[in-house]
C-alpha cells in the first residue's frame, strides 16, 4: 500500500512539473492574478480581525 502511495505521489509530481514547464503566458497571468487576489483578500480579512 505504501508503494502505491509513492507511485501516485511520483506520478502527480511529474504531471505537475510537466504542466508547469508548458504553461503559456495566458495561464501564467491567470495564476499570478489569482494568487494576487487571494493574497489581497486574505490581508483584508486579517486587518478586520485586528481592529
FENMO-V891793 format. One record per pair of residues at least 6 apart in sequence whose ideal C-beta (glycine too) atoms are under 6 Angstrom apart, sorted by the first residue. I is the first residue (numbers start at 1). J is the second residue. If there is no record, write none. Layout:
# FENMO-V891793
[[I | J] [I | J]]
This chain:
# FENMO-V891793
none
